[in-house]
Amino acid sequence: MADKTANISDMGSIYGDATLTVVASTNSDPTKGLPGVGRATRSRAQFAGRVQGISLVVAFQDSRRPYTEIESSVLNTRAWTFQERHLSQRSVYFTSAQMHFTCPHGTAFEDTVPVPDANYKPPPVNIQTQLTARIHDLRVRIWSDPTQAHHPNKAITAGGKSMTIMIAEDKSEPDGLSAGPTPIYTYASVPDTEKAGTLQVTGETLWKAYTDAVKNYTKRKLSWHSDVVSAFQGVTDLISQGANTKFWCGIPEFALDRALLWCPQEILKRREYLDGGGEPSRFPSWSWAAWEGNSSYRGRGWYNAITYRPVWTVKWLFREKPEAYIDAFKARGDKTDEEVVEYARKVFSGEILALSRLDSQELMKVGNPKGREDQRDKVRNEHYFTHPVYPGLRFTYPISLPGEEVPERVSPDGALYFVCHAVSAKFCDMPNTPFIQRTIEDDFLQIGLNDESRSANRRRPWQRIIYHQGYRAGFLHLNVEIAHLDLTETSSYCLVAMSREGLATIAPPDLGWDWYWSGKPREVQYTIYHQDWATGEDEENPPLAVPLPDWEKEPITDPQNENGDPHWDEGRFGDIAVFDIYNVLLLRRIGGMRSGWERIGVGKVNLRAFHYGQPSESMIILNK
């Protein structure tokens, strides 16, 4: 066991520093040898022939496309081989047909002849054919994009070679068609960064490198659930070696608030395993590692979308060691021995939680740049940070510098402690739940049941619509099966606001490029955070103003094309604005009031709808 632990901790350097990794990619048995070497034969032969005296052969693989024999192999489904593939700098794959070499710079196959010219690049795959095949999906996506609703007419083109024009109805016009302007949306294919296999850190943001790894790793299978974090450790070590951060159960400190918002891509099942003492154990529900099945993170939408990263809105707490908390109590002033003994008893028994609040200013790195520079990626329209001590690395969050203390956000007991705005949540049979129009009565948000008619496309079983008083307000992804929830319990569920963001929109920004690039992420974080917690006592820091709804509007029941975005009833909750969405976690209470919560879902809710649900300031113990 000691050897296994030592080897696991070295996986990043073992594969990353290896001159070459040799992979028997199509083997199901380690005793079968390497196909094509010695007595281990290949199961596929190459078609060859002569035409007019010229020898012709059929290539096994187009080097511009993913190699099916590798992508579909059993080896590619196992979690322990994830590090082997994505951390190795150079690999040779032995398949049933040929050898295949890959590195971050490209690929080569045994059945092809290398080109002497080092600058040669193969002609691209017929991108026009690919885009034409996707034109229907693109049409639907652009036409139904709520951020583009102010353009009634739309034209879509792929580099000017073809154009689709969509014109809205307008009954006031003689021909019944809108006479408004028609903006042209130009789309194109973007580079695929995943084909080479090697995890890309340099040249990408650390957040993208991490999320790509999670998306691909959680598709894989494990024989022993207890290994889920260990088999990912090579990735976490690679990121930790390149930057001053730490990980808890696969979740990074440098983007903890956002990393908690992992989104299930299928029905998940809670992992359970036996610990070293033979007792049943689990990873904490707030980590994707606690759940068996594929999870990923919501991206930026379009490749070059206009959007800011989410800004967190919680007050982070940390549970200290009891002795340090008791010493601080003694230092507050004159305390009798009896008072100290009684206080110590309550701390050790858990009647008093030894909690301290983390410094939000320090977490934001506001007013403390220390060489951190705001940068602009004008190809992807993305804000990011750089620092001279991290050459070649990009950050979407102002990460700790070498030598700086990394904040302890996860307490020694494995729990997350934080103060947030929380709204009660109830599962409701929407066809039999009347909407409430003229007043704000419900101090909770509704999670819809039996409301499939509200979706124009096929909604997955784990996806739900969020409502307030019958008006559509957001969207939710469950990471538990609905059959495993007690839907009659009305006090066990709540939605907690973790961060704020806005809908990603299509370039160019409506308010202009100067406005978009002038918003520095750290300053935006500071402003939004203090706006969310303002009490009105500070004139320079006014509280968030939430206008009342339009009482005349009835719910819009037209079905929406579901893509994970929080479509909401704009007649009730207002038009799309900047930072008008809360990223929320759905929590289930386990046990009594002080026993804690389990994460069972993630979603997005319109800001006004969330506040109409009458949120309260709540201290959350996320420890189940």
C-alpha positions as CSV (number, residue, x, y, z in Angstrom):
1,M,0.0,0.0,0.0
2,A,2.9,2.3,0.8
3,D,4.4,1.7,-2.7
4,K,1.0,2.4,-4.3
5,T,0.7,5.7,-2.4
6,A,4.2,6.8,-3.4
7,N,3.6,5.9,-7.1
8,I,0.3,7.7,-7.2
9,S,1.9,10.9,-6.0
10,D,4.5,10.6,-8.7
11,M,2.2,9.9,-11.6
12,G,2.4,13.4,-13.0
13,S,6.2,13.3,-13.2
14,I,6.4,9.6,-14.3
15,Y,4.3,10.3,-17.4
16,G,5.3,13.9,-17.9
17,D,9.0,13.3,-17.8
18,A,9.0,10.0,-19.7
19,T,10.8,10.1,-23.1
20,L,8.1,7.9,-24.6
21,T,5.0,6.1,-23.3
22,V,4.2,2.8,-25.1
23,V,0.5,1.9,-25.1
24,A,-1.1,-1.4,-26.0
25,S,-4.3,0.4,-26.9
26,T,-6.4,-2.5,-28.2
27,N,-5.4,-5.1,-25.8
28,S,-7.9,-6.5,-23.3
29,D,-5.3,-8.8,-21.7
30,P,-1.9,-7.7,-20.5
31,T,-0.3,-11.0,-21.6
32,K,-1.2,-10.7,-25.3
33,G,1.8,-8.6,-26.2
34,L,2.1,-5.6,-28.6
35,P,0.2,-6.1,-31.9
36,G,2.7,-6.5,-34.8
37,V,5.6,-7.3,-32.5
38,G,6.9,-10.9,-32.4
39,R,4.2,-13.4,-32.4
40,A,1.4,-10.9,-31.5
41,T,-0.3,-10.5,-34.9
42,R,-2.5,-7.6,-36.1
43,S,-6.1,-8.3,-36.7
44,R,-6.6,-5.8,-39.5
45,A,-4.8,-5.8,-42.9
46,Q,-4.3,-3.0,-45.3
47,F,-6.0,-3.1,-48.7
48,A,-3.5,-2.8,-51.5
49,G,-3.4,-3.1,-55.3
50,R,-1.8,-2.0,-58.5
51,V,-3.6,0.3,-61.0
52,Q,-1.8,1.0,-64.3
53,G,1.5,-0.2,-62.7
54,I,1.1,2.1,-59.7
55,S,0.9,0.5,-56.2
56,L,-2.1,2.0,-54.3
57,V,-3.0,1.3,-50.7
58,V,-5.9,2.5,-48.5
59,A,-4.9,4.5,-45.5
60,F,-6.3,3.3,-42.2
61,Q,-6.7,6.7,-40.7
62,D,-7.1,10.4,-41.7
63,S,-4.6,12.1,-39.4
64,R,-6.9,15.2,-39.2
65,R,-9.6,13.2,-37.4
66,P,-9.7,11.3,-34.1
67,Y,-8.4,7.8,-34.3
68,T,-11.4,5.5,-33.8
69,E,-9.3,2.5,-32.6
70,I,-7.9,4.6,-29.8
71,E,-11.0,6.6,-28.9
72,S,-13.3,3.5,-28.8
73,S,-10.9,1.2,-27.1
74,V,-11.5,-0.4,-23.7
75,L,-8.3,1.3,-22.5
76,N,-9.8,4.7,-23.2
77,T,-12.7,3.9,-20.9
78,R,-10.6,3.2,-17.8
79,A,-10.0,6.0,-15.3
80,W,-6.5,4.8,-14.3
81,T,-5.3,5.2,-18.0
82,F,-6.5,8.8,-18.2
83,Q,-3.2,10.1,-16.8
84,E,-1.2,7.9,-19.1
85,R,-2.9,9.5,-22.1
86,H,-3.2,13.1,-21.1
87,L,0.1,13.6,-19.2
88,S,2.5,11.8,-21.6
89,Q,4.3,14.2,-23.9
90,R,5.1,11.6,-26.5
91,S,3.2,8.3,-26.9
92,V,3.2,5.3,-29.3
93,Y,0.0,3.4,-29.6
94,F,0.0,-0.2,-30.8
95,T,-3.4,-0.9,-32.4
96,S,-4.9,-3.8,-34.3
97,A,-3.8,-2.2,-37.6
98,Q,-0.7,-0.1,-37.1
99,M,1.5,2.1,-34.8
100,H,0.4,5.6,-34.1
101,F,2.6,8.4,-32.6
102,T,1.3,11.5,-30.9
103,C,2.7,14.5,-29.2
104,P,1.5,18.1,-28.5
105,H,2.7,19.1,-32.0
106,G,0.9,16.5,-34.1
107,T,0.4,12.9,-35.0
108,A,2.0,10.3,-37.3
109,F,0.9,6.9,-38.6
110,E,2.8,3.9,-39.7
111,D,0.9,3.7,-43.0
112,T,1.7,7.2,-44.1
113,V,4.9,8.8,-45.5
114,P,6.3,11.8,-43.7
115,V,6.7,15.0,-45.7
116,P,10.3,16.4,-45.7
117,D,9.0,20.0,-45.6
118,A,8.7,20.9,-41.8
119,N,6.3,23.7,-42.7
120,Y,3.9,21.4,-44.5
121,K,0.4,21.3,-43.2
122,P,-2.2,18.9,-44.5
123,P,-5.2,20.5,-46.2
124,P,-8.1,21.0,-43.8
125,V,-11.1,18.6,-43.6
126,N,-14.0,20.0,-45.6
127,I,-15.1,22.5,-43.0
128,Q,-17.9,23.8,-45.3
129,T,-19.5,20.3,-45.4
130,Q,-19.3,20.1,-41.6
131,L,-20.9,23.5,-41.2
132,T,-23.6,22.9,-43.8
133,A,-24.5,19.7,-42.0
134,R,-25.0,21.7,-38.7
135,I,-26.9,24.6,-40.3
136,H,-30.2,23.5,-38.8
137,D,-28.8,23.3,-35.3
138,L,-27.2,26.7,-35.7
139,R,-30.3,28.2,-37.1
140,V,-32.4,27.0,-34.1
141,R,-29.7,28.1,-31.6
142,I,-29.4,31.6,-33.0
143,W,-33.1,32.1,-33.6
144,S,-34.0,31.0,-30.1
145,D,-31.1,32.9,-28.4
146,P,-32.8,35.3,-26.0
147,T,-29.9,37.7,-26.1
148,Q,-30.6,38.2,-29.8
149,A,-34.4,38.7,-29.5
150,H,-34.1,42.4,-30.2
151,H,-33.2,41.4,-33.8
152,P,-36.4,40.1,-35.3
153,N,-34.7,39.1,-38.6
154,K,-31.4,37.2,-38.8
155,A,-29.1,36.0,-41.6
156,I,-26.5,33.3,-41.1
157,T,-23.5,32.7,-43.3
158,A,-20.4,30.6,-43.4
159,G,-17.7,32.9,-44.7
160,G,-20.0,34.3,-47.4
161,K,-20.3,31.0,-49.3
162,S,-23.9,30.4,-48.4
163,M,-26.5,32.4,-46.5
164,T,-29.7,31.5,-44.6
165,I,-32.1,34.4,-44.0
166,M,-34.8,34.2,-41.3
167,I,-37.6,36.8,-41.2
168,A,-40.0,37.2,-38.3
169,E,-43.7,37.7,-38.6
170,D,-45.1,41.2,-38.3
171,K,-48.9,41.5,-38.8
172,S,-48.6,45.3,-39.0
173,E,-46.8,45.0,-42.3
174,P,-48.8,44.5,-45.6
175,D,-47.1,41.2,-46.4
176,G,-47.1,40.0,-42.7
177,L,-43.2,40.0,-42.5
178,S,-40.9,42.2,-40.5
179,A,-39.3,45.0,-42.4
180,G,-36.6,45.5,-39.7
181,P,-32.8,45.3,-40.3
182,T,-31.2,41.9,-40.7
183,P,-27.9,41.4,-39.0
184,I,-25.6,38.8,-40.5
185,Y,-24.1,36.2,-38.2
186,T,-20.9,34.7,-39.6
187,Y,-19.9,31.3,-38.2
188,A,-16.8,29.2,-38.7
189,S,-15.1,26.1,-37.3
190,V,-12.7,26.6,-34.3
191,P,-9.5,24.6,-33.6
192,D,-9.9,21.3,-31.8
193,T,-7.4,21.2,-28.9
194,E,-8.3,17.7,-27.7
195,K,-7.1,15.4,-30.6
196,A,-3.5,15.3,-29.6
197,G,-4.4,13.8,-26.2
198,T,-1.9,15.7,-24.1
199,L,-3.4,18.0,-21.5
200,Q,-2.7,21.6,-22.5
201,V,-1.7,23.9,-19.7
202,T,0.6,26.4,-21.5
203,G,-1.3,28.8,-23.8
204,E,-4.7,27.9,-22.2
205,T,-6.2,29.2,-19.0
206,L,-5.8,26.9,-16.0
207,W,-9.5,26.8,-15.7
208,K,-10.0,25.4,-19.2
209,A,-7.2,22.8,-18.7
210,Y,-8.9,21.7,-15.5
211,T,-12.5,21.6,-16.9
212,D,-11.3,19.7,-20.0
213,A,-9.7,17.1,-17.7
214,V,-12.8,16.7,-15.6
215,K,-15.1,16.3,-18.6
216,N,-12.9,13.5,-20.1
217,Y,-12.0,11.8,-16.8
218,T,-15.5,11.4,-15.5
219,K,-16.5,9.5,-18.6
220,R,-14.2,6.7,-17.5
221,K,-14.9,3.7,-15.2
222,L,-13.3,2.5,-12.0
223,S,-13.2,-0.9,-10.4
224,W,-12.7,0.6,-7.0
225,H,-14.6,3.8,-6.2
226,S,-12.1,4.8,-3.5
227,D,-9.5,5.4,-6.3
228,V,-11.5,8.2,-8.0
229,V,-9.3,11.0,-6.6
230,S,-6.1,9.1,-6.7
231,A,-6.5,8.3,-10.4
232,F,-6.9,12.0,-11.1
233,Q,-3.9,13.1,-8.9
234,G,-1.5,13.3,-11.8
235,V,-3.6,16.1,-13.2
236,T,-4.0,18.0,-9.9
237,D,-0.2,17.6,-9.3
238,L,0.6,19.0,-12.8
239,I,-1.5,22.1,-12.1
240,S,-0.2,22.5,-8.5
241,Q,3.4,22.3,-9.8
242,G,2.7,25.0,-12.3
243,A,0.9,27.3,-9.9
244,N,0.5,27.9,-6.1
245,T,-2.8,26.2,-5.4
246,K,-4.2,23.1,-3.7
247,F,-7.0,20.6,-4.3
248,W,-9.7,19.0,-2.2
249,C,-11.3,15.9,-3.6
250,G,-10.4,17.0,-7.1
251,I,-11.8,20.5,-6.6
252,P,-9.2,23.4,-7.0
253,E,-8.8,26.2,-4.6
254,F,-7.9,28.8,-7.3
255,A,-11.5,28.6,-8.7
256,L,-13.4,26.9,-5.8
257,D,-16.6,28.9,-6.2
258,R,-16.9,28.0,-9.9
259,A,-15.6,24.5,-9.5
260,L,-18.5,23.6,-7.2
261,L,-20.9,24.2,-10.1
262,W,-20.1,21.0,-12.0
263,C,-23.0,19.9,-14.1
264,P,-24.2,16.2,-14.6
265,Q,-24.3,15.0,-18.2
266,E,-26.2,11.8,-17.3
267,I,-28.0,10.2,-14.3
268,L,-25.4,10.0,-11.6
269,K,-25.1,7.6,-8.7
270,R,-23.4,8.3,-5.3
271,R,-20.1,6.5,-4.9
272,E,-19.7,4.4,-1.8
273,Y,-16.6,2.4,-0.8
274,L,-15.0,0.8,2.3
275,D,-12.3,2.8,4.1
276,G,-9.1,1.4,5.5
277,G,-11.0,0.1,8.5
278,G,-13.6,-1.6,6.5
279,E,-16.3,1.0,7.3
280,P,-18.6,2.4,4.6
281,S,-17.4,5.8,3.4
282,R,-18.1,8.6,0.8
283,F,-16.5,11.6,-0.7
284,P,-18.4,14.8,0.1
285,S,-21.3,15.5,-2.2
286,W,-20.0,18.9,-3.2
287,S,-17.3,17.2,-5.4
288,W,-17.9,15.5,-8.7
289,A,-15.7,12.7,-7.3
290,A,-18.6,11.7,-5.0
291,W,-20.7,10.8,-8.0
292,E,-20.3,8.0,-10.6
293,G,-21.0,9.3,-14.1
294,N,-20.0,12.0,-16.5
295,S,-19.9,15.6,-15.3
296,S,-18.6,18.8,-16.9
297,Y,-18.7,22.5,-16.6
298,R,-20.8,25.0,-18.5
299,G,-18.7,26.7,-21.0
300,R,-18.7,30.3,-22.5
301,G,-21.3,29.4,-25.1
302,W,-19.9,30.6,-28.4
303,Y,-16.2,30.4,-28.8
304,N,-15.9,34.2,-29.0
305,A,-18.8,34.9,-26.7
306,I,-19.2,38.2,-24.9
307,T,-19.3,37.3,-21.2
308,Y,-17.7,37.8,-17.9
309,R,-16.7,34.9,-15.6
310,P,-19.0,34.3,-12.6
311,V,-18.4,36.4,-9.5
312,W,-18.9,34.7,-6.2
313,T,-21.4,36.0,-3.7
314,V,-20.9,33.9,-0.5
315,K,-19.1,34.7,2.7
316,W,-16.5,31.9,3.2
317,L,-16.0,30.5,6.7
318,F,-13.3,28.1,8.1
319,R,-13.6,25.8,11.0
320,E,-10.6,26.2,13.2
321,K,-9.1,23.8,15.7
322,P,-10.9,24.0,19.0
323,E,-7.8,24.9,21.0
324,A,-7.1,28.0,18.8
325,Y,-10.7,29.1,19.1
326,I,-10.7,28.7,22.9
327,D,-7.4,30.7,23.1
328,A,-9.0,33.5,21.1
329,F,-11.9,33.5,23.6
330,K,-9.5,33.9,26.5
331,A,-7.7,36.8,24.8
332,R,-10.9,38.8,24.5
333,G,-10.8,40.1,28.0
334,D,-11.1,39.0,31.6
335,K,-12.7,35.6,31.7
336,T,-13.2,33.5,34.8
337,D,-11.9,29.9,34.9
338,E,-15.5,28.7,35.0
339,E,-16.4,30.7,31.9
340,V,-13.4,29.3,30.0
341,V,-14.2,25.7,31.0
342,E,-17.9,26.1,30.0
343,Y,-16.9,27.7,26.7
344,A,-14.4,25.0,26.0
345,R,-17.0,22.3,26.7
346,K,-19.4,23.9,24.2
347,V,-16.7,24.2,21.6
348,F,-15.5,20.5,21.9
349,S,-19.1,19.3,22.0
350,G,-20.0,21.2,18.9
351,E,-22.6,23.4,20.6
352,I,-20.4,26.3,19.5
353,L,-18.9,26.0,16.0
354,A,-15.3,27.2,15.9
355,L,-15.8,29.3,12.8
356,S,-13.8,32.2,11.5
357,R,-14.6,34.3,8.4
358,L,-12.0,34.3,5.6
359,D,-11.0,37.8,4.4
360,S,-13.0,38.4,1.2
361,Q,-10.7,41.2,0.1
362,E,-7.7,38.8,0.2
363,L,-9.6,36.2,-1.7
364,M,-10.5,38.7,-4.4
365,K,-6.9,40.1,-4.6
366,V,-8.5,43.5,-5.0
367,G,-6.1,46.4,-4.5
368,N,-3.2,43.9,-4.2
369,P,-2.1,43.2,-7.8
370,K,1.6,42.3,-7.0
371,G,2.4,42.2,-10.6
372,R,-0.9,40.5,-11.7
373,E,-1.8,42.0,-15.1
374,D,-5.3,42.2,-16.7
375,Q,-5.1,40.8,-20.3
376,R,-7.5,40.6,-23.2
377,D,-7.8,37.6,-25.6
378,K,-9.4,39.4,-28.6
379,V,-9.9,36.2,-30.5
380,R,-12.0,34.6,-27.8
381,N,-13.1,37.9,-26.3
382,E,-12.0,36.7,-22.9
383,H,-10.6,38.5,-19.9
384,Y,-7.7,36.8,-18.2
385,F,-4.7,37.4,-15.9
386,T,-0.9,36.8,-16.3
387,H,2.0,37.2,-14.0
388,P,5.8,37.1,-14.7
389,V,6.4,34.3,-12.2
390,Y,4.0,32.1,-14.2
391,P,5.4,32.4,-17.7
392,G,3.1,31.0,-20.4
393,L,0.2,30.5,-18.1
394,R,-3.2,32.3,-18.2
395,F,-5.6,32.6,-15.3
396,T,-9.3,33.5,-15.1
397,Y,-8.9,34.0,-11.4
398,P,-6.1,36.0,-9.6
399,I,-4.2,32.9,-8.3
400,S,-1.9,33.0,-5.2
401,L,1.7,33.7,-6.0
402,P,4.7,31.5,-5.0
403,G,5.3,31.9,-1.3
404,E,1.8,33.3,-0.5
405,E,-0.3,31.3,1.8
406,V,-3.2,29.5,0.0
407,P,-6.5,30.0,1.9
408,E,-7.9,27.0,3.6
409,R,-11.5,27.0,2.3
410,V,-12.3,23.3,3.1
411,S,-12.2,22.7,6.8
412,P,-10.3,19.7,8.4
413,D,-13.6,17.8,8.8
414,G,-14.1,17.9,5.0
415,A,-17.0,20.4,5.2
416,L,-17.6,23.6,3.4
417,Y,-18.9,26.4,5.7
418,F,-20.3,29.6,4.2
419,V,-22.9,32.3,4.6
420,C,-25.2,32.9,1.6
421,H,-28.6,34.0,0.4
422,A,-30.9,30.9,0.3
423,V,-34.5,30.4,-0.9
424,S,-36.6,27.4,0.1
425,A,-37.4,25.0,-2.8
426,K,-40.4,22.8,-3.4
427,F,-41.2,20.2,-6.0
428,C,-44.6,21.1,-7.6
429,D,-46.9,19.4,-10.1
430,M,-47.1,22.4,-12.4
431,P,-50.2,21.4,-14.4
432,N,-52.1,21.4,-11.2
433,T,-50.4,24.4,-9.6
434,P,-52.2,27.7,-10.3
435,F,-50.0,30.7,-11.0
436,I,-50.2,33.8,-8.7
437,Q,-50.2,37.0,-10.6
438,R,-51.1,40.1,-8.6
439,T,-49.0,39.7,-5.4
440,I,-45.8,38.1,-4.3
441,E,-46.9,35.5,-1.9
442,D,-44.6,32.4,-2.2
443,D,-41.4,32.5,-0.1
444,F,-40.0,29.7,-2.1
445,L,-39.1,28.7,-5.7
446,Q,-40.8,25.8,-7.5
447,I,-39.1,22.9,-9.1
448,G,-41.4,21.7,-11.9
449,L,-42.8,18.2,-12.3
450,N,-44.9,16.9,-15.2
451,D,-44.1,20.0,-17.2
452,E,-42.6,18.4,-20.3
453,S,-44.8,20.6,-22.5
454,R,-42.8,23.6,-21.5
455,S,-39.8,22.3,-23.5
456,A,-39.6,22.4,-27.3
457,N,-36.9,19.8,-27.5
458,R,-36.2,16.6,-25.5
459,R,-35.4,17.5,-21.9
460,R,-33.3,15.0,-20.0
461,P,-34.8,13.2,-17.0
462,W,-32.3,14.9,-14.6
463,Q,-33.2,18.4,-16.0
464,R,-35.9,20.6,-14.4
465,I,-37.4,24.0,-14.9
466,I,-37.5,26.4,-11.9
467,Y,-40.5,28.7,-11.4
468,H,-41.8,31.3,-9.0
469,Q,-45.6,31.4,-8.6
470,G,-46.0,29.6,-11.9
471,Y,-43.7,32.0,-13.9
472,R,-40.6,30.4,-15.5
473,A,-37.5,31.6,-13.6
474,G,-34.5,29.3,-14.4
475,F,-33.2,25.8,-15.1
476,L,-31.8,23.0,-12.9
477,H,-29.7,19.9,-13.3
478,L,-30.2,17.2,-10.6
479,N,-27.3,14.9,-9.7
480,V,-29.7,12.4,-8.0
481,E,-32.6,10.5,-9.6
482,I,-35.9,12.1,-8.9
483,A,-37.2,8.7,-7.7
484,H,-34.8,8.9,-4.8
485,L,-36.2,12.2,-3.5
486,D,-39.0,12.7,-1.0
487,L,-41.1,15.1,-3.1
488,T,-43.7,15.6,-0.3
489,E,-41.1,17.1,2.1
490,T,-41.5,20.8,2.1
491,S,-38.7,21.9,4.4
492,S,-35.8,19.8,3.3
493,Y,-34.7,21.6,0.1
494,C,-33.2,25.0,-0.6
495,L,-31.5,26.9,-3.5
496,V,-28.4,28.8,-2.4
497,A,-26.8,31.6,-4.5
498,M,-23.1,30.9,-5.0
499,S,-22.3,33.5,-7.7
500,R,-23.7,35.9,-10.3
501,E,-23.2,36.1,-14.0
502,G,-25.1,37.0,-17.2
503,L,-26.1,35.2,-20.4
504,A,-23.3,34.9,-22.9
505,T,-24.1,36.9,-26.0
506,I,-22.9,37.0,-29.6
507,A,-20.2,39.5,-30.5
508,P,-20.0,42.5,-30.9
509,P,-21.3,43.7,-27.4
510,D,-24.4,45.8,-27.6
511,L,-22.8,48.5,-25.4
512,G,-19.6,48.7,-27.5
513,W,-16.1,47.2,-27.2
514,D,-14.8,50.0,-24.9
515,W,-17.5,49.2,-22.4
516,Y,-16.8,45.5,-22.5
517,W,-13.0,45.7,-22.1
518,S,-13.2,48.4,-19.5
519,G,-14.7,46.0,-16.9
520,K,-11.7,44.6,-15.0
521,P,-12.6,41.3,-13.5
522,R,-11.3,42.0,-9.9
523,E,-13.1,45.3,-9.7
524,V,-16.3,43.7,-11.1
525,Q,-16.0,41.0,-8.4
526,Y,-15.6,43.6,-5.7
527,T,-18.6,45.6,-6.9
528,I,-21.0,42.7,-7.3
529,Y,-20.1,41.1,-4.0
530,H,-20.6,44.2,-2.0
531,Q,-23.8,45.1,-3.9
532,D,-25.2,41.7,-2.9
533,W,-24.4,42.2,0.8
534,A,-25.0,45.9,1.1
535,T,-27.5,46.9,3.9
536,G,-28.1,50.5,2.8
537,E,-26.1,52.0,5.7
538,D,-23.3,53.0,3.5
539,E,-24.3,55.7,0.9
540,E,-21.3,54.8,-1.3
541,N,-22.4,51.2,-1.4
542,P,-26.1,51.0,-2.1
543,P,-27.9,47.7,-1.8
544,L,-29.2,45.7,-4.8
545,A,-32.4,47.3,-6.1
546,V,-35.0,44.7,-7.2
547,P,-38.0,46.3,-9.0
548,L,-41.5,44.9,-8.6
549,P,-42.9,42.8,-11.4
550,D,-45.4,44.0,-14.0
551,W,-48.6,42.8,-12.4
552,E,-50.5,42.7,-15.7
553,K,-48.4,40.0,-17.3
554,E,-49.6,36.4,-17.3
555,P,-47.1,33.5,-17.5
556,I,-45.8,32.8,-21.0
557,T,-46.3,29.1,-21.6
558,D,-44.6,28.8,-25.0
559,P,-42.1,25.8,-25.1
560,Q,-38.4,26.8,-25.0
561,N,-35.5,25.1,-26.7
562,E,-33.5,23.8,-23.7
563,N,-29.8,24.2,-23.9
564,G,-29.1,24.6,-20.1
565,D,-29.5,28.4,-20.1
566,P,-32.1,29.8,-17.6
567,H,-34.8,31.0,-20.0
568,W,-37.2,33.1,-17.9
569,D,-40.5,34.9,-18.3
570,E,-39.2,38.4,-19.3
571,G,-42.7,39.9,-18.9
572,R,-42.5,39.1,-15.2
573,F,-38.8,39.2,-14.4
574,G,-37.5,41.8,-16.9
575,D,-35.3,41.9,-19.9
576,I,-31.8,40.4,-20.1
577,A,-29.3,42.5,-18.3
578,V,-25.7,42.3,-17.0
579,F,-25.1,39.9,-14.1
580,D,-28.8,39.1,-13.8
581,I,-28.4,35.4,-13.1
582,Y,-27.6,33.6,-9.9
583,N,-25.7,30.3,-10.1
584,V,-27.3,28.2,-7.5
585,L,-26.8,24.8,-5.8
586,L,-29.8,22.7,-4.8
587,L,-29.3,21.3,-1.3
588,R,-31.1,18.7,0.7
589,R,-31.0,18.8,4.5
590,I,-29.8,15.6,6.1
591,G,-30.7,15.1,9.7
592,G,-31.5,18.0,12.1
593,M,-31.0,21.8,11.8
594,R,-27.2,21.6,12.6
595,S,-26.4,18.3,11.0
596,G,-25.7,19.6,7.5
597,W,-26.7,19.6,3.8
598,E,-26.1,17.4,0.7
599,R,-25.6,18.9,-2.8
600,I,-28.2,17.3,-5.1
601,G,-28.3,19.8,-8.0
602,V,-27.0,22.9,-9.8
603,G,-28.7,25.5,-11.8
604,K,-29.2,29.1,-12.9
605,V,-32.0,31.4,-11.7
606,N,-33.0,34.9,-12.8
607,L,-31.9,37.5,-10.2
608,R,-35.3,39.1,-9.7
609,A,-37.1,35.8,-9.5
610,F,-34.7,34.6,-6.8
611,H,-35.3,37.7,-4.7
612,Y,-39.1,37.4,-5.2
613,G,-38.7,34.1,-3.5
614,Q,-37.7,36.1,-0.4
615,P,-34.2,34.7,0.3
616,S,-32.8,34.7,3.8
617,E,-29.2,35.0,5.0
618,S,-28.2,31.4,5.9
619,M,-25.2,29.7,7.3
620,I,-24.6,26.5,5.3
621,I,-22.7,23.4,6.4
622,L,-22.1,21.4,3.2
623,N,-20.7,18.2,4.7
624,K,-22.8,15.2,3.5
